[in-house]
């Protein structure tokens, strides 16, 4: 870990972690060229919706969104715009059930579902256009990205990676977000996930919606649905097998992790300073401020701090 090159300083009116987290989610608007939507098939006869911006270059940025997000969230569009304007092609993809249409299989997506990321990367490579691929992930998407890098030998076209606000340790982070002080976030996620179970139950058999009545936290949801639907014994088994902190040692691609110390979603286990201090490939940066996927910046170029940091890391290798 090294000191930040350009420390993040929030605007004066965002004076705590909750404002830093909520303000950009509610009020940021990003003007960007229209995505071109492409639907691809998965090996298990499901589909993924991919959104492209193309400059017809040999450099591609693949962007992973967070829990219950999609490619149209401001933080995705902001990052896509930053790299598109700097000559990169963009692929922002939507997890199963996140592109405004329910997926076909009983399974959804989850924090360790690297098989779909692999499908997306293989699809991009099949175009035989890209010499360099860069991965950027936010929150849950950051966890997927890191796990992907650490669990397999990745293709040589993947050159550098940047992830932000990553719950590296899932169990303790789910406990943290379930605290009363974070109820505004956890309930939003729980309500959204419950709605998807109801929708899917109307489309196919195999889901017991009666269990929804007793679900109040993300851990409850993961225990009742995420774990059994995706082959895990329970929520704890799911967290232990999918937390990216257990895959960091094996990463061999230059990777930047940015987790802010005031992130209301992240537990202390998500700041593994000692583990990464001597890591030859993974750099951990821990700004004091920024909230969760926040990093609001008021400037003439419209870039948020996270977007400038990702550009610096990927373009200038620092």
C-alpha positions in Angstrom: 0.0 0.0 0.0 1.2 3.5 -0.8 0.0 7.0 0.1 -2.6 8.4 -2.2 -1.3 10.4 -5.1 -4.3 12.8 -5.1 -6.3 12.5 -1.8 -10.0 12.7 -2.1 -11.6 15.8 -0.6 -15.4 15.9 -0.7 -17.4 19.1 -1.3 -18.2 21.0 1.9 -21.9 20.1 1.8 -21.2 16.4 2.0 -20.0 16.4 5.5 -20.6 12.7 6.5 -20.4 9.2 5.0 -24.2 8.9 4.5 -24.4 12.1 2.5 -21.3 11.1 0.5 -23.0 7.8 -0.3 -26.6 9.0 -1.0 -26.0 12.3 -2.8 -24.5 10.9 -6.1 -27.0 8.0 -6.1 -29.9 10.4 -6.0 -28.7 13.5 -7.8 -26.0 12.8 -10.2 -26.9 12.9 -13.9 -24.5 11.8 -16.6 -25.0 12.7 -20.2 -23.5 10.0 -22.4 -23.8 8.6 -25.9 -26.5 5.9 -26.1 -25.4 2.4 -25.2 -25.8 -0.3 -27.9 -27.5 -3.3 -26.2 -26.4 -6.8 -27.1 -28.0 -9.9 -25.6 -25.8 -13.0 -25.4 -26.6 -16.6 -24.3 -25.0 -18.3 -21.4 -23.9 -22.0 -21.3 -26.9 -22.9 -19.2 -29.4 -21.4 -21.7 -29.9 -18.1 -19.9 -29.0 -14.6 -21.2 -26.9 -11.6 -20.3 -27.6 -8.1 -21.5 -24.4 -6.2 -22.5 -24.3 -2.4 -23.2 -21.5 -1.1 -25.5 -19.9 2.2 -26.4 -17.4 1.7 -29.2 -14.5 3.8 -30.6 -13.4 0.8 -32.7 -10.1 0.6 -30.7 -8.1 -2.3 -29.4 -8.6 -1.3 -25.8 -11.7 -2.5 -23.9 -13.0 -1.6 -20.4 -15.4 -4.1 -18.9 -17.5 -2.6 -16.0 -19.2 -4.6 -13.2 -22.0 -2.9 -11.2 -23.0 -3.3 -7.6 -25.8 -5.1 -5.8 -29.2 -4.5 -7.5 -27.5 -2.0 -9.9 -27.4 -2.0 -13.6 -25.5 -0.4 -16.5 -27.6 2.8 -16.3 -26.6 3.8 -12.8 -24.8 7.1 -12.6 -21.6 5.6 -11.3 -21.4 3.1 -14.2 -22.3 5.8 -16.8 -19.8 8.2 -15.3 -16.9 5.7 -15.5 -18.0 4.6 -19.0 -18.0 8.2 -20.2 -14.6 8.9 -18.7 -12.9 6.0 -20.5 -15.0 6.4 -23.7 -13.8 10.0 -24.0 -10.2 8.8 -23.6 -10.4 6.4 -26.6 -11.5 3.1 -25.0 -14.3 0.8 -26.0 -16.8 0.2 -23.2 -18.7 -2.9 -22.2 -21.0 -2.4 -19.2 -22.9 -5.6 -18.5 -26.0 -6.4 -16.5 -26.2 -9.3 -14.1 -29.0 -11.9 -14.5 -32.3 -10.3 -13.7 -30.8 -6.7 -13.5 -31.6 -5.5 -17.0 -35.3 -4.8 -16.5 -36.2 -8.3 -17.7 -36.2 -11.4 -15.5 -33.7 -14.1 -16.5 -34.8 -17.6 -17.6 -33.1 -19.8 -15.0 -34.0 -20.3 -11.4 -30.7 -18.9 -10.3 -30.0 -15.2 -10.2 -26.6 -13.5 -9.7 -24.5 -13.4 -6.5 -21.2 -12.0 -5.1 -19.1 -14.9 -6.4 -20.8 -15.5 -9.7 -17.6 -15.3 -11.8 -18.9 -17.7 -14.4 -20.9 -14.9 -16.0 -18.0 -12.5 -16.0 -16.0 -15.2 -17.7 -18.7 -15.6 -20.3 -18.7 -11.9 -21.0 -14.9 -11.7 -21.4 -14.9 -14.8 -23.7 -17.6 -13.1 -25.8 -15.5 -9.9 -26.1 -12.4 -11.9 -27.0 -14.3 -13.8 -29.7 -14.7 -10.6 -31.6 -10.9 -10.8 -32.2 -10.6 -7.0 -31.8 -9.1 -6.4 -28.4 -5.5 -6.6 -27.5 -6.0 -5.1 -24.0 -8.8 -5.5 -21.6 -9.2 -3.6 -18.4 -11.7 -4.6 -15.6 -13.5 -2.1 -13.3 -15.8 -3.1 -10.5 -17.9 -1.5 -7.9 -19.0 -3.0 -4.6 -20.4 -6.5 -5.3 -19.0 -6.1 -8.8 -15.6 -5.5 -7.3 -15.8 -8.7 -5.3 -16.7 -10.7 -8.4 -13.8 -9.1 -10.3 -11.2 -9.9 -7.6 -12.5 -13.4 -7.1 -12.3 -14.0 -10.8 -8.7 -12.8 -10.9 -7.7 -15.0 -7.9 -9.4 -18.2 -8.8 -8.1 -18.9 -12.3 -5.4 -18.2 -14.8 -6.8 -15.2 -16.6 -6.3 -14.5 -20.3 -3.2 -12.4 -21.1 -5.3 -9.7 -22.7 -6.4 -8.6 -19.2 -3.8 -6.0 -18.3 -5.0 -3.9 -15.3 -7.9 -3.8 -12.9 -9.4 -1.1 -10.6 -12.2 -1.8 -8.0 -14.0 0.5 -5.6 -15.9 0.1 -2.4 -15.5 -3.7 -2.2 -16.9 -5.9 0.5 -13.9 -8.1 0.6 -15.2 -10.0 3.6 -18.9 -10.7 2.9 -20.1 -12.0 6.2 -18.9 -9.2 8.3 -19.9 -6.6 5.7 -23.5 -8.0 5.7 -23.5 -7.7 9.4 -22.3 -4.1 9.1 -24.9 -3.0 6.6 -27.6 -4.6 8.8 -26.8 -2.3 11.7 -29.6 0.1 12.7 -27.5 3.0 11.5 -27.5 1.5 8.0 -31.2 0.5 7.8 -31.8 3.0 4.9 -29.5 0.9 2.7 -30.2 -2.6 3.8 -34.0 -2.2 3.6 -33.7 -0.8 0.1 -31.7 -3.9 -1.0 -34.0 -6.3 0.8 -37.2 -4.9 -0.6 -35.7 -5.0 -4.1 -34.5 -8.6 -3.8 -37.8 -9.7 -2.4 -39.7 -8.2 -5.3 -37.5 -10.2 -7.7 -38.3 -13.4 -5.9 -42.0 -12.7 -6.3 -41.6 -11.9 -10.0 -39.6 -15.1 -10.6 -42.0 -17.2 -8.6 -44.8 -16.1 -11.0 -42.7 -17.2 -14.0 -41.5 -20.6 -12.9 -41.9 -23.2 -10.2 -39.4 -23.9 -7.5 -39.5 -20.9 -5.3 -41.3 -20.8 -1.9 -42.4 -17.2 -1.4 -43.7 -17.9 2.1 -40.2 -17.5 3.4 -40.2 -13.9 2.4 -42.4 -13.0 5.4 -39.6 -13.7 7.8 -36.8 -11.9 5.9 -35.6 -8.7 7.4 -31.9 -8.5 6.6 -29.6 -9.4 3.7 -28.2 -12.3 5.7 -31.8 -13.6 6.1 -32.3 -13.3 2.3 -29.0 -15.0 1.5 -29.8 -17.8 3.9 -33.2 -18.4 2.5 -32.6 -17.8 -1.2 -29.1 -16.8 -2.4 -27.4 -19.8 -0.8 -29.8 -22.6 -1.8 -30.4 -21.3 -5.3 -26.7 -21.2 -6.1 -25.5 -24.5 -4.4 -24.4 -23.3 -1.0 -25.3 -24.9 2.3 -26.3 -21.6 3.9 -25.4 -17.9 4.0 -22.2 -18.5 6.0 -21.1 -21.1 3.5 -21.8 -18.7 0.7 -19.9 -15.9 2.3 -16.9 -18.1 3.1 -16.6 -19.5 -0.4 -17.2 -16.2 -2.3 -15.4 -13.5 -0.2 -12.7 -12.1 -2.5 -10.3 -11.6 0.5 -9.6 -15.3 0.3 -8.5 -15.0 -3.3 -6.2 -12.0 -3.2 -3.0 -14.0 -2.7 -3.4 -15.6 -6.1 -3.9 -12.4 -8.1 -1.2 -11.8 -10.7 -2.6 -8.8 -12.6 -1.8 -5.2 -11.5 -4.9 -4.4 -9.4 -6.0 -1.3 -7.5 -8.5 -1.6 -4.6 -9.9 1.6 -3.2 -12.0 1.3 0.0 -12.7 4.4 2.0 -12.3 4.3 5.7 -15.8 5.9 6.3 -17.7 3.5 4.0 -20.9 2.6 5.9 -21.0 -0.8 4.1 -17.6 -2.1 4.9 -16.4 -3.9 8.0 -12.8 -3.7 9.4 -12.0 -7.0 7.6 -12.4 -5.1 4.3 -9.1 -3.2 4.9 -6.5 -5.9 4.8 -3.5 -3.6 5.1 -1.1 -6.3 6.5 -2.2 -8.9 4.0 -1.5 -6.6 1.0 1.5 -4.6 2.3 4.0 -6.8 0.4 1.7 -8.0 -2.4 3.5 -7.7 -5.8 0.4 -7.0 -7.8 -2.4 -5.7 -5.6 -2.4 -2.1 -4.3 -4.8 -1.1 -1.5 -5.7 2.6 -1.1 -7.8 3.7 1.8 -9.0 7.3 1.5 -10.4 8.8 4.7 -13.6 10.0 2.9 -15.8 9.0 0.0 -18.6 6.9 1.4 -19.8 3.9 -0.5 -19.4 4.3 -4.3 -19.4 8.1 -3.7 -16.4 10.2 -4.5 -18.4 13.3 -5.6 -16.2 16.0 -7.2 -17.4 19.3 -8.5 -15.2 20.4 -11.4 -15.2 21.6 -15.0 -14.5 18.2 -16.5 -17.4 16.4 -14.7 -15.2 13.6 -13.5 -15.7 12.1 -10.1 -12.5 11.3 -8.1 -13.0 7.5 -8.7 -13.1 8.0 -12.4 -9.9 10.1 -12.5 -8.2 7.6 -10.2 -9.2 4.7 -12.5 -7.9 6.6 -15.5 -4.6 7.4 -13.8 -4.2 3.8 -12.8 -5.1 2.2 -16.1 -3.5 4.8 -18.5 -0.5 5.9 -16.5 0.1 2.8 -14.4 0.4 4.6 -11.1 
